[in-house]
Amino acid sequence: MAKDILSNPARLTALVDALGEALVGQGCETITDLGEVTLIVPSGRLTDVAWILRDHPQLRFEQLIDLCGVDYAAYGKSEWATEEASTTGFGRGVDRDQELALDDPKRFAVVYHLLSLVHNRRVRLRVYAGSSQPMVDSIVPVWAAANWFEREAFDLFGILFRGHPDLRRILTDYGFVGHPFRKDFPLSGHVEMRYDPEQGRVIYEPVSIPPRVLVPRVIRSDSRYVQTGASSESADA
């Protein structure tokens, strides 16, 4: 679809114009890049905008393709302190204590991908959900397919969906604590589970895996990096 719009920019312009006319007064922001349209929707207007996108004759986005959560706390940051290389190998350090933007009101967002079968168009919605207790309205009444998608975003990111008919975890265990896709959640988790034959049940224990970041190791074993004396000794041996 993006390739088709790039080759025919009139389609992109027509979509942007249709969105602008249908969403007057809703406070939305339209971003176009690489033949794709992203609509930034104010959290308080999500439900109204969703109904318009689905039912407006010039839009008719009747199908929800995907819904996911996003945590922007570490957006634009990297664990690598540098990308410089030395003559003896990579000298890149690792920053394990990054400062995350945990209180940014735009830390969490929900992203929706919609498809119009009638007009053969796609659009992406982005709604910022807040930071301390992220929450947006549920769009299950508009697109029923959002049900399990919203449960997944709640489970993995802790984003609440106001009005959801059955907001429960869907991927992690029933007693799981925390939300594993948050940037401040350790990769190894907080607990580990195993079956205890003496107790005859699964038990939970503090995780035993130390937190670490893999650092590439470069082995200089060819003739360019072996000293002459060392090569001779190795050959004699």
Helices and strands as residue ranges (DSSP letters): H 2-7, H 9-22, E 29-33, E 36-40, G 43-45, H 46-55, E 63-71, E 85-86, E 89-90, E 108-116, E 121-130, E 135-137, H 146-157, E 160-162, E 191-196, E 201-206, G 223-225, H 228-236
